[in-house]
Amino acid sequence: MSSVILDQPAEEQTAAASQPKKSKKREEREQIIAKFHKEHLHWGNVDWVVLIWMAGIHIGAVAALFFISWQAIVTCLVLHWATASIGICLGYHRYLSHKSFKLRAPAEFFVLLCGVLSGEGSPLTWAATHRLHHQKSDKHGDPHSPFEGNWWSHLLWLFVYRDKELNDKFADHYIPDFKNRPMIQFFEKTYPLWLIGSGFAMYGIGYAMGGNYMGWSMLLWGLCARMAFVYNSTWFVNSATHLWGYRNYETTDQSKNLWWVAIVAYGEGWHNNHHAHPSVAPAGHRKWEIDITWWSIKALRAIGMAYDVNDRIPEKHAEPEVDPEPGKNGILVTK
């Protein structure tokens, strides 16, 4: 090694010596981030479990059109709200990823259960990925930037395989504040069981109501169609709201507010607001920016299940928040 360094030009040696030495923690973090890059999606590194699951859910959503019942459609709509708005938007996103408020144990259990039943991943993996998205938003290292490709941001990024050891390290770096919570560990360890069990439950309930046809109707609408709708409505936040819409704040990324995504994703479409001030519980910052998930947070606060709610609406054109410890709180990083 020493002979190589001596053979370098003097100016290169000076430049190398002037660069600060990276800590072991930072090097490990960079290695983790590198695993999310687009080039890792190839046939030798496909997460086949996720791919087959996603294909099955969307095929099941199409099959649901042949097993229509009003009971199943109502179940689909109720579970869509519960898993998308309560589970993902309120639970995984505003509670875990950004700590916009605190929850008491009964509400926390229900909220995390709804998140798990959404099928969008375990609590720690989802929240850690979202914090990384905020740290690297629309830059190299963002897990799902549309500037790497529209389909990449909407769907394809999910198919990159990462083993359990890497995911554990990922959680250590990006969501250490929740990693050792017993309730969260419970859902981490039982995550697949809830998904499989909910499928059997849907079919069983339907069968008890009206035989085999109703069983399939409840399964296909209550699980497959509902999950397909939830998946795509929340994926639009990753793709569409970084491409189209208007901006209330000047952030360092291309996040935008998009009204129709705010409708299908229960308020998450006010994405520029969120990227500028992610620790604020309400995503809608203007009178016309309706945020259904915020209504649920207020309801939980009214009955004492949510507290320490950060409901401070920033002034118009206020400076974006800055995270002094990048990635830890999922707040925008400007450096």
C-alpha positions in Angstrom: 0.0 0.0 0.0 2.8 2.4 0.9 4.4 2.1 -2.6 1.1 2.9 -4.3 0.7 6.1 -2.2 4.3 7.2 -2.9 3.7 6.8 -6.6 0.8 9.1 -6.6 1.3 12.8 -7.7 1.9 15.1 -4.8 -1.4 17.0 -5.3 -3.4 13.7 -5.1 -1.6 12.7 -1.9 -2.4 16.1 -0.4 -6.1 15.9 -1.4 -6.3 12.4 0.1 -4.7 13.4 3.3 -6.9 16.4 3.7 -10.1 14.4 3.5 -11.5 13.5 7.0 -11.5 9.8 7.8 -14.9 8.3 7.8 -16.2 6.7 11.0 -17.1 3.0 11.0 -20.7 3.9 11.5 -20.7 6.2 8.5 -19.0 3.6 6.3 -21.6 1.0 7.3 -24.4 3.5 6.6 -23.1 4.2 3.2 -22.9 0.5 2.5 -26.5 0.1 3.5 -27.6 3.0 1.4 -25.8 1.5 -1.6 -28.0 -1.6 -1.4 -31.0 0.5 -2.4 -29.5 1.8 -5.6 -31.3 0.9 -8.9 -28.4 -1.1 -10.2 -29.1 -3.8 -7.6 -32.3 -4.7 -9.3 -31.3 -7.6 -11.6 -32.5 -11.2 -12.1 -29.9 -12.5 -9.6 -31.1 -10.2 -6.9 -34.9 -10.2 -7.1 -36.9 -10.6 -3.9 -39.1 -13.4 -5.3 -41.3 -13.5 -2.2 -42.3 -9.8 -2.7 -42.6 -10.2 -6.5 -44.9 -13.3 -6.3 -46.9 -11.7 -3.5 -47.5 -8.5 -5.5 -48.4 -10.4 -8.6 -50.8 -12.6 -6.7 -52.5 -9.6 -5.0 -53.0 -7.8 -8.3 -54.3 -11.0 -10.1 -56.7 -11.5 -7.1 -57.9 -7.9 -7.5 -58.9 -8.6 -11.1 -60.5 -11.9 -10.1 -62.6 -9.9 -7.5 -64.6 -8.5 -10.4 -66.1 -12.0 -10.9 -67.1 -12.4 -7.2 -69.0 -9.2 -6.4 -71.1 -8.8 -3.3 -72.1 -5.6 -1.4 -70.8 -7.1 1.9 -67.3 -7.7 0.4 -67.2 -4.2 -1.2 -68.1 -2.5 2.1 -65.4 -4.7 3.8 -62.9 -3.5 1.2 -63.7 0.2 1.7 -63.6 -0.1 5.6 -60.3 -2.0 5.5 -58.9 0.4 2.9 -59.4 3.3 5.3 -58.2 1.3 8.3 -55.0 0.0 6.7 -54.1 3.0 4.5 -55.1 5.9 6.6 -54.8 4.5 10.2 -52.1 1.9 9.6 -49.8 3.6 7.0 -50.4 7.3 7.1 -51.1 7.7 10.8 -49.1 4.8 12.2 -46.1 3.9 10.1 -45.6 7.4 8.7 -46.5 10.2 11.1 -46.2 8.2 14.3 -43.1 5.9 13.7 -41.2 7.7 11.0 -41.6 11.3 12.2 -42.7 11.1 15.8 -45.4 13.8 15.2 -47.2 12.6 18.3 -47.3 9.8 20.9 -49.8 7.0 21.4 -51.0 5.2 24.5 -50.7 1.4 24.4 -54.2 0.4 23.2 -54.1 2.9 20.3 -50.6 2.0 19.5 -51.5 -1.7 19.2 -54.5 -1.0 17.0 -52.6 1.4 14.8 -49.6 -0.9 14.3 -52.0 -3.8 13.6 -53.6 -1.8 10.9 -50.2 -1.0 9.4 -49.2 -4.7 9.4 -52.5 -5.7 7.7 -51.8 -3.2 4.9 -49.1 -5.6 3.6 -46.6 -2.8 3.0 -43.9 -4.3 5.2 -43.0 -4.6 8.8 -43.0 -1.4 11.0 -39.3 -1.0 11.3 -38.5 -1.6 7.7 -41.2 0.8 6.5 -40.2 3.6 8.8 -36.4 3.2 8.3 -36.9 3.3 4.5 -39.0 6.4 4.8 -36.4 8.1 6.9 -33.8 7.3 4.3 -36.1 8.7 1.7 -36.2 12.0 3.6 -32.4 12.1 4.1 -31.7 11.4 0.4 -34.8 12.8 -1.2 -34.5 12.9 -5.0 -30.7 12.4 -4.7 -28.5 9.3 -5.2 -29.5 7.0 -2.4 -33.2 7.8 -2.3 -34.9 4.4 -2.3 -37.7 5.4 -4.7 -37.0 8.7 -6.6 -39.0 9.1 -9.8 -35.9 10.6 -11.3 -34.5 7.1 -11.4 -37.6 6.2 -13.5 -41.4 6.5 -12.9 -42.0 2.8 -12.6 -38.9 2.5 -10.4 -40.4 4.9 -7.8 -43.9 3.5 -8.1 -43.2 -0.2 -7.8 -39.9 -1.7 -9.1 -37.8 -0.5 -6.1 -39.7 -3.0 -3.9 -38.2 -6.0 -5.8 -34.6 -5.5 -4.8 -33.6 -8.3 -2.4 -31.9 -7.4 0.9 -31.2 -10.1 3.5 -32.3 -10.0 7.2 -28.8 -9.1 8.4 -28.8 -6.0 6.2 -32.4 -5.0 7.3 -31.4 -5.4 11.0 -28.4 -3.0 10.5 -30.7 -0.7 8.5 -33.1 -0.5 11.5 -30.1 0.1 13.8 -29.0 3.1 11.8 -32.3 4.7 10.8 -34.9 3.9 13.5 -33.0 3.0 16.7 -35.5 5.0 18.8 -38.2 2.3 18.2 -36.2 -0.8 17.5 -36.3 -2.3 21.0 -39.9 -1.5 21.8 -41.6 -4.8 22.8 -44.9 -4.1 20.9 -43.0 -3.3 17.7 -40.8 -6.3 18.0 -43.9 -8.4 18.4 -45.3 -7.2 15.1 -41.8 -7.5 13.5 -41.7 -11.2 14.4 -45.3 -12.0 13.5 -45.7 -9.9 10.4 -46.2 -12.7 7.9 -48.6 -14.5 10.2 -51.0 -11.6 10.3 -51.1 -11.4 6.5 -51.7 -15.1 6.0 -54.1 -15.3 8.9 -56.1 -12.3 7.6 -56.6 -14.2 4.3 -58.0 -17.2 6.0 -60.1 -15.0 8.2 -61.6 -13.2 5.2 -62.5 -16.5 3.5 -63.8 -18.1 6.7 -66.1 -15.1 7.5 -67.4 -15.1 4.0 -68.0 -18.8 3.9 -70.0 -18.6 7.1 -72.1 -15.8 5.6 -73.0 -17.5 2.3 -70.9 -20.5 1.3 -68.0 -20.8 -1.1 -69.0 -17.9 -3.4 -69.2 -15.4 -0.5 -65.9 -16.8 0.9 -64.1 -16.0 -2.3 -65.8 -12.7 -2.6 -64.7 -11.6 0.9 -61.1 -12.9 0.3 -60.7 -11.3 -3.1 -62.3 -7.9 -2.1 -61.2 -7.8 1.6 -57.6 -8.8 0.9 -56.6 -8.7 -2.7 -58.5 -5.7 -4.1 -58.2 -3.7 -0.9 -54.4 -4.3 -0.8 -54.0 -3.5 -4.5 -55.8 -0.2 -4.0 -53.8 0.7 -0.9 -50.5 -0.2 -2.6 -51.1 2.0 -5.6 -52.6 4.9 -3.7 -49.6 5.1 -1.4 -47.1 4.4 -4.2 -48.4 7.5 -5.9 -47.0 9.5 -3.1 -43.5 8.2 -4.0 -44.0 8.8 -7.8 -46.6 11.4 -8.7 -46.0 13.9 -5.9 -42.4 14.3 -6.9 -43.4 15.0 -10.5 -46.6 17.1 -10.6 -48.3 19.7 -8.4 -47.5 23.0 -6.7 -45.1 24.0 -3.9 -45.8 26.0 -0.7 -42.2 25.7 0.5 -38.8 25.7 -1.2 -37.2 22.4 -0.3 -34.0 20.9 -1.6 -36.0 18.1 -3.4 -38.8 18.2 -6.0 -41.7 17.3 -3.6 -45.0 18.8 -4.6 -48.6 19.1 -3.4 -51.0 17.1 -5.6 -54.7 17.2 -4.8 -55.8 13.9 -6.3 -53.1 12.0 -4.4 -54.2 13.7 -1.2 -57.7 12.2 -1.9 -56.7 8.6 -2.6 -53.9 8.6 0.1 -55.9 10.3 2.9 -53.9 13.6 3.0 -50.4 12.3 2.1 -50.6 14.1 -1.3 -49.7 17.4 0.4 -46.2 16.1 0.0 -44.3 19.4 -0.3 -45.8 20.5 3.0 -44.6 17.3 4.6 -41.1 17.4 3.2 -40.6 20.9 4.4 -42.0 20.2 7.9 -42.1 16.4 8.4 -42.4 16.6 12.2 -45.8 18.4 11.9 -48.8 16.0 12.4 -51.2 17.7 9.9 -50.0 17.4 6.2 -52.5 20.0 4.9 -51.2 23.5 5.7 -53.8 25.6 3.8 -57.6 25.8 4.3 -58.4 23.8 1.1 -55.8 21.1 1.8 -58.0 18.4 3.3 -56.2 15.9 5.4 -58.4 12.9 6.5 -55.6 11.3 8.5 -55.3 14.5 10.6 -58.9 14.2 11.6 -58.2 10.7 13.0 -55.2 12.0 15.0 -57.4 14.8 16.4 -60.0 12.2 17.3 -57.4 10.1 19.1 -56.2 13.1 21.0 -59.8 14.0 22.0 -60.2 10.6 23.7 -56.8 10.8 25.3 -55.1 8.1 23.1 -52.8 10.5 21.4 -50.8 13.2 23.1 -47.8 15.5 22.6 -49.2 16.2 19.2 -47.2 18.6 17.1 -50.0 20.5 15.4 -48.0 23.7 14.7 -48.9 24.9 11.2 -45.8 26.8 9.8 -46.2 30.2 8.4 -46.4 30.6 4.6 -43.0 30.2 3.0 -41.4 29.3 6.4 -37.9 27.8 6.2 -37.8 24.0 6.0 -36.8 22.0 9.1 -33.3 20.7 9.3 -32.3 17.5 11.1 -29.1 18.0 13.1 -28.5 14.2 13.1 -29.2 13.1 9.5 -31.7 10.3 9.2 -32.5 9.9 12.9 -35.7 11.8 12.8 -36.5 11.6 9.1 -36.3 15.4 8.8 -35.1 17.1 5.6 -31.3 17.4 5.3 -30.1 20.5 3.5 -26.4 19.7 3.6 
